[in-house]
Amino acid sequence: MPTVIDLQRAEDPRDIVYLAVQALAEGKVIALPTETVYGLAASVLCADAVQRMTELKRKLEEQTPTGGKPRTEYSLAIAVKSADEAIDYMCHDSPLAIRFARRCWPGPVTLVVPCDPTRSAASCFPEAVRELVVSQSGHIGVRVVAHRLFEQLQKYCAGPIVICSANRCGSPSTTTGVAVVEQFGDDVPLVVDDGPTRYGGPSTVVRANGNQFKIIREGVVETAAIRQYARPSIVLVCTGNTCRSPMAEALLKKRIDERFGNSPSGAIIPSVSSVGLAAMPGDQAATQAVDVMRERGLDISGHESQPFGEQTIRSADLILTMTRSHRNAILQRWPHAQDRVFTVRRDGGDISDPVGSPVQIYQACADQIDRELAQWVESLGPEWLAIPESGEEGENQ
């Protein structure tokens, strides 16, 4: 029988991390819990172990004498530490893939992206491993697992961990350590048991090429959620989210609709929202702002202010601030977002706050915002659409 270690009852979980890291370094295939299902795991640096995974994955009658590639593409994936590390495996500039990575990870989504094994970080893998983890179509599956064990393992492993679901092809997914033992017995020498998995089902597998995406397998993250994750997002920022940014939101929505109104059928156009760095949730738009927008045929009477926060940074593809001080305040806290945060004024200047001023000042403010937004919208190319691919995909294990 395999060695089964109960993570929940361990006196010191670090001991389990040490044993798992040692087993991977020795070229063993082990079973580990994730937030979705249990997975087989091997070091990306151990070609024999990764080959062994493919043989364990298949039923005995489906194995070829010499092993070879898995029967279906994407059955193997690499678990990496972060979205930033995943970018090292992407060989094509894809804002959509980066969007998925930023919004879905750590979490139950496997992202399949184009990968040239000679030009990406995969070039560091042994050749036999590259042939197994990079599909015949030139794609690689990548995931950031949301489980405490993986977070610790990846601090000490020399490279990514190759993973696949811990079940034979055609057999049910395993969501407990006991189920892993029932399917594999002595074939897997070490099983780390953390009880039933959080989601109790497989990850959702999404392929992203350029601005197109396809759900290869719907797992615990449903199609509707994936479509929301795929949607580009533009956020307007001011101070209280009652004057400038609500007007900018309405004006930009109109221009986005005009810009992408003739997009391909099914294309997902950018969403537009507004927030305030010092907003009180639920405050209404200023009366003057409502009146000025009404004159333009736009209704912001139902606007409720929202504060800027971590979720904004995680989800937004483009953040446009009314002033330089707004931008500086954001980047001071989230410096990694520098390539996504700009002022509405393309010259880096400020849009003055009209609060407390007569309606004429609000009108002038709206005119200025609209002129600047017109230039921003003109600069948005096809990559600002997310287009679902059509057609059926084969089963993914």
N, C-alpha and C positions, 0 to 999 in steps of 0.2 A: 504494500500500500504506500501511497505517497506520504510525505510529511505535510501535515495540515496544521497551520499555525493560526490561532484565533486572535485576530488583531484587537478585538474588543476587550479581551481578557488579559492582554499582555501587560505585564508590570511596567515595562519600558518599551514603547513602540520603536525606539531607536534600534533595539536589538533586531527587530523584524526587518527594519530598513537595511541593516547591515547584512543580514542573511540573504535578503533578496538581491542586493547589489552584488554580493559575492557570487551568488548562483548565476546571475546574468554575466558577470565577468568571466566565469568558468565555462561559458558557452552552453548553459542549460536553458531549456524552455520551461518557464514557470507560469502559474496562473495567478492573476491579480484581480482585485475588485476595481471597478470603475463606477461612475455614477449611473451608468446605463446597464451594462451586463458585465459578467466576468470576462476577462480577456486572457489569451495566451500572450506571453511576452518574451522577447529575446533581444539581446544587444545587437544594435545595428552593425557592430564591428565583428560579429561572429557569424560568418557565412553559413557554417554547418548548422548552427542553431536556427537561423532563419529558414533554411531549407527544411529542417526538421519540423518547423511550425507548419509549413505548407503540407507536409505529409500527414501530420496529425489532424489538420483541418479537414482533410477529405476522408470519406469512408474508405475502408480498405479496398473495396472492389473498384474504386475510382482512381486509385493510385497507379501511376505508370511505373515501369521498372526503374527508370532513372530519375524519378521525381519530376522536375521541370516546373513550369509556371503554374500557379493556381488556375483552376478551370475558369473562374470568372475574374474579371478585372476588379481592382480596388478592394479585394478581400483582405489585403494587408495595408496597414497605414503606419505612419511614424508618429509617435507621441513626442511633442516638443514642449519647451518650457513656456513659450509665450507667442503672441501674434508676431512680435518683432522677429523672433527666431524663424517663424514659419516663412516670412518673406524671403529668407535666404534660399528657399527651395522654389520660389516662383520665378520663372524665366521670362514672363511677359508682364508688362505694366498693366495691372488690372485694379482700378479703384473699387470695382465690385468685390473682388476677392478680399481686398483689404477691409472693405466695409463689413463683409461677413465675419472676418477674423476679429475685428474690433468689437462687434456686437454680440457674437455668439460664444466667444471663448473667455475664460474656461467654460466648457459646457458640452452638451450632448450633440454636437454637430461635427461630422467629419467633412472636411473641405477638400475637394479634388481639384487640383490646379495643374496647368501645363508645367512640365519639368524636363529640361534638357540635362541629362545626368552628367554631361561633360562640362557644363557651364554653371551649374548650381552647386549648392553645398552638398548635393548628393554625390559629387565627384570624389568626396572624401570616403565614401562607403567602399567596401570591397566590391569588386566587379560582380561577383555572384549575387551579392545583396542588391546592387543596383538593378540587376536583371529581374529580381523578384519584386521589388517595391515600386519600380517605375513600370507602368503598364505598357503594353504593346502600342497603345495610341499616344504614348509620351506624357502620361499624367501620373501624379503621385497623390496619395491620400495623406492628409495631415490633420492632426487633432491636438488640442490642448485639453487634457483630461482634468475634470474638476473633482479630484479626489485627493484627500490629504496624503495618502500613501505615495501617489505619483509625484506630488509636489516635493516630497522628501527624497524620493528615489532619484529624481532628475538633478538634485544638487550634487550627487556623488557619481552618477554614471558618466562615462567618458563621451558619450554621444546620445542621440535620440534612442528611444526604445521602439522596436518594431512590435506592433500589436495586431491582433485579430480577435474576433469573438471566440470565446472558449466553448465551441460546440462543433461537432462534426457537420459537414455539409448535409443539409436535409434534416438535421436534428434540431430540437428546440434550443433557443438561446438559454444560457445558464445565468440565473440571477442569484444563486447562492453557491457557496463553496461546496456544499454537499452535492449539488447537481454537477459540478465540474468533476468531482471524483467519480460519480456514477457513469459519466460519459467516457472518461479517459483512464481511470484507474491508475496503474503504475506508469503509464506513458508520460505523465507529468510528475516529476519528482517532488515539486514543492507547490503547495496551494496556500495562498494567504486568504483566510476566510474573514470577511467583515460583515457577515450576515447578509440579509436581502439587500440588493442594490437600491439606490434612491429612487430611480425611475422605473425599474422593472421592465425595461425594453431597450431595443437597440438604438444607437445614434441615428440621426437623420444624415444621409449622405448627399451632399450638394456639389455639383461640378460647376466651376466658374471659369469661363473663357472670355476675356475681354469684358464687354458689358452684357454678356449672355450667361444665363445660368440654367441648370436643370436639376431637378430633384431626382436623383438616381434611386434612392430608397427613402420612403417616408418612415421615420422612426418616431421617437418620443416628441420631437418638435414637429408640429403639424405644418402642412403646406401653407395655410394662411399666415402662420407666424414667419415662415421662411420668406414669403413675399413681402412682409413688412420689413424684415431684416434687409432685404435686397433694395428697398426703396431709398433713393438718395434723399438727404435731408439738409435743408438750409435753415439756419436759425439767425434771427435778427435780435440784437441785444442793445438795450439802453439801461437806464437806471431803475426806474419804477415800473416799466412795462405798462404805462398808461397813455403815453403820448406818441413819441417818435416810433418806437418799435411796433406798436399795433398798426399805425398807419403804414409803416414799411412792409409789414406782413401782408396787408391787404393789397398794396400796390404790387408787391412781388408775385403774389399768387396770380394776379391778373396777367402779368407779363410772362410768367411761366406757362400759363395756359395758352397764351398766344404763341409763345416760342415753340412749344412742343405739341401744339394742337393737331398737327398732321403726322404724328409719330406712328410707327408700325402698330398694327393691331396687337393688343395685349401688352404693349410696352408700359412700364411703370415709371411715371414722371416724378420729379422731385416733390417732396413735401416741404411746406414752408410753415414755420412757427416763430413765435417771439417770446422772449423772456427778459427779466430785469435782474441786474446784479443786486439790487436792494428792494426787490418787489415783495409786496405783501400778497400772498395767494388770494385770488378771488376779487381783487380790486377791479372796478370797471374802467373802461377807457374814458379819458377826459371828454367832457361835452363838446369842446371845440374840435377835438380830433374826430369825434363821431360826425359832427356837422360837416367838416371839410371832406371826409370820405363819402358822406351821403351825396354831396354835390357831384362827386365823381362816379356815382352809381355803385358805390361799395358800402357794405353794411358791416360795421364793427361794433354795433350796439350790444351784441352778446359777448364781447370780449371779456375774459377774466385773466388777470395778470398771473404770471407764473415765475418762480425764482429760477435763477441759473444754478446748476449743480452738476454733480458727477455724471448723472445720466445724460445731460446735454453734451458733455465732452465725449462720452462714449459713443453717442449715436450720431452726432452731427458731422456731416462731410464738409460743410462750409459754414463758418460763423462770421457774421458781419456785425461789427460794433459801430455805434454812433460816434464814438470819440476814441482818441488815442489812449486816454486814461482807462476806458473800458477794456480795450485790448490789453494794455499793460497789466491790468488787475487780473485778467484771465490767465495770461502767460506766466505771471509770477507764481500762480498756484499750479498751473498745468503747463509747464514749459515744453513738454513733448508734443503739444498741439500747435506748435508755431506754424506749421505748414497748412493749418486749416483756419486760422483766425486772422481776419483782416478788418480794416475800417471800411464802412460803406463808401466813404470818399476814397476813390482809387489813388488820390495823391497823398493819402495818409492824414488828411485834415479832419476837422470835427464838424458834425452836424449839431448846431446849437439847440439847447433845450428850450422849447417854447412854453413850458409850463407857466401858468399864470398870465400869459400874454393874450392880447385880443386875437380874434379869429384870423385876421389878416396875417399875423405872424405864423400861425399854424398852416395857412395856405402856402406861404413862402417856404416853410419847412418841408411840406409835402412835395412841393415842386422840386426842391433841391434833392430830396431823397429819391424821387422818381427818376430824375435825370441820371443819378449815379447808378441806380438799379438797372436802368436800361442798358448801361455799358456792361454791367456784370452779366446780365442775361445773354447779351450778344456774345459773350466770351464762353458760354457753356456749350460744349461740344456733345457729340453722340454718347460719350462716356457718362453723361448725366442722365442717361436712360438705363433702366434695368430691363432686359428682354428675356422672358422665359423661352427656352428652347422647346420646340414641339417634338412629338414622336415618343415612342416607347423605348424603354431601356431594359436590358436583361436583368435577371435577378442578381442581387448582390448579397453575398453571405456576410 
